[in-house]
Amino acid sequence: MILDASSTDGSSLGAGAEPSSVARAVATAESVLAQRFGSAIPLAEPEDLAGSGPAVVVRARVASSAFALPRTLVIKHYPGAATSDSFAREAASYQLFTALPPEDRVCPELLAHDGDKRVLVIDDLGRAPTLEDKLRGSDSRAAETALLSWARSLGRMHASTASREADFHALLRRLSGRSRSDGEAGYLDGEELVPLAAVAELPALLHDSFGVRTPDVVLDAVERAADSARSLSYRAFSPVDLWPDNNLITGAGVRFLDFEHGRIRNALADVAHLRVPFASSPQPLALPSGLSEAMTAAWRAEVVELWPALADDNLLSAYTLGAQLVLVWLSTWRELPRIAGTSRPGPASRAAALVTWWRDLSTRADRAGDDAVAEHAATVAGAFDTRFGPELDLALYPAFR
């Protein structure tokens, strides 16, 4: 979600005119609010917030109300039946968090919703900067503070939802008629539910395109890590779309937005994004050395009481290395066909990201004593750099340049 208003749409549902998507969203929200509160609540001055997902996202002012409502609200309207799964996941997610005590709620409050109309009305957190704004700004200290706050908030999210898997699936079943998607046992990465069969496809892709052979011991390590990602351990709610523009930096801390792919999964799949920052986002860049470790420590401080085994540095490092391996593996499987014909990619390109991610994986595996993974990752990084480089390295986010 992009919360900076990009346009203003004051159109209304006047007779004889086809209503705009913004006008339809506002009218739908007004009807749902009236049903929820038992009285008409007119909305005014709608602003199109240009949501990046399937929903029409609108900020509107509460023109008048006898109820204690925020001055402005955010409306998310999912038009068309094709958006029903996205709506169901987002609505179930907001319901799950709204039921928590305010101190455990790391997202806006859900004020009203309607499954048939596929609309959500949530609290408006205002024009606070996003984590993306901080990373692309010029203040490195502010960016670092925001990242550590984001990691702590991610940990609080995991800690507060670790025991609520049954609740989430009950909410999802009520909204969509089913609890888990057919592929729920798969490994979700970004926007795609990647089948576990994809784990076996990358070796052929690497061999055919780069002449790189994947040793059986490395493939075994990936398969074990993927199985771990499906295990019943360390399960908690995940927004899945861990993108820096899906988080607001507010006075009360980081607040997460956009739960269109929200689900319960192994929390360490999210922690992998602390080592491979925002890998599934549209334009990921790099973070300075040492910051991933600080973010992991901030995350662990929030969950260690719930999961005391993670106080063991070696155990956490092993789990995180496995999650990192799977994330880099799947990111490569997804991205290679898209960049195959790229010539002279720059330091902010996906090719640069893959070189850097594999190189970093090699370094971390070497530190952990996993020689086979370290050697293979170094070989892959070298092959990519030979094809797309030389000396290709992912650029830092602007705040750290």
Beta strands, then each sheet from edge to edge (+ up, - down):
strand 1: 7-8
strand 2: 43-48
strand 3: 56-62
strand 4: 72-77
strand 5: 110-114
strand 6: 119-123
strand 7: 187-189
strand 8: 192-194
strand 9: 235-238
strand 10: 247-250
strand 11: 253-256
strand 12: 263-266
sheet 1: 1+ 2- 3+ 4- 6+ 5-
sheet 2: 7+ 8-
sheet 3: 9+ 12-
sheet 4: 10+ 11-
end
